[in-house]
């Protein structure tokens, strides 16, 4: 999409890109776990955060709906 190449790792921030623009990727090493979240622009918004949780944690949500995987 005219952007420079990006390397996505277990510790990098989630990568956002427009789904209606041709995109390509190459697997550097595997296996991987991939989560895609898509919303229609102008109708809904979303945010993706990566949390490493190793103990009981309170998660505060400001949204009407929250999904935790």
Secondary structure, DSSP 8 states (H G I E B T S, - for coil): ---------TTS------TTS------SSS----------TTT-----------S-------SS-----
